[in-house]
Amino acid sequence: MDPSFSCSSYTVLVADDDAPINDLIRMYLADKGFRVLVASTGREAVRLFRTQTVHLVVLDIMMPDQDGWEVCRELRSSSDVPILMVTAKGESEDRLKGFGLGADDYVVKPFDPKELVARIISLLRRTYSSLRQVKPPASITAGCLRIETASRRVYVEEDLVELTPREYKLLLAFIQHPNQVLSREQLLDLVWGDDYDGEDRVVDATLKRLRHKLDTGGTAACTIETLRGAGYMYRPEV
């Protein structure tokens, strides 16, 4: 395992209406150091996801009030958080439906808890340890913020904001990874590059300048939250 990967840096949301299954998964994940949130209904899962910082969702299909398909669809409408589906059904149609809705992996009950934990860790490492920026569209609009990527111009309420190349890349990194917690190490990788060998606190200083420049009349044009002990997260305006 990557020595920089720490289970304690991640929160896993487990959603299953089977209390013994929830307890079993929570026990194994907590033993590895994960922070674990538990929901017994689909609506509770969505509520926790909206109000807590969640890095991965373990999602059962058959749940009351809102099944796993509906929850997966709703989460995917606003977030790329990895989703691992868990179900008693093993038909290929269910797997295809889950992947079609945006699920990242699929486990069939009964399962080996150790295998489930291994899959969770693998999925987290793929998602958060190897983030890369994709080519952005020519123009990006987020609330009162507009980015013209060809000219690298940033506008707030149609007013041009002068950003340094590093500040611009940092802003773009957040815009391209909405609702995802990005650690300092990941931001260094995305913005400064793999070969950067300096102090990681440079991220804090650059972000402070970026926030100041995007702050117009006391109102932030881009909401980038600080999550103590985890990193930063950009939340798009609704």
Protein Blocks (a to p, Z undefined) as FASTA:
>chain_A
ZZkbcfklpccddddfblklmmmmmmmmmmnopacdddfbfklmmmmmmmpccfbdcddf
bdghiafklmmmmmmmmpccdcddddfbfcfklmmmmmmnopabdcdddddfklmmmmmm
mmmmmmmmmgccddddfbdcehjbccdfknopaceehiacdddfklmmmmmmmmmmghia
cdfklmmmmmnopklcbdfklmmmmmmmmmmmmpgghiafbdcdddehklpcddddZZ
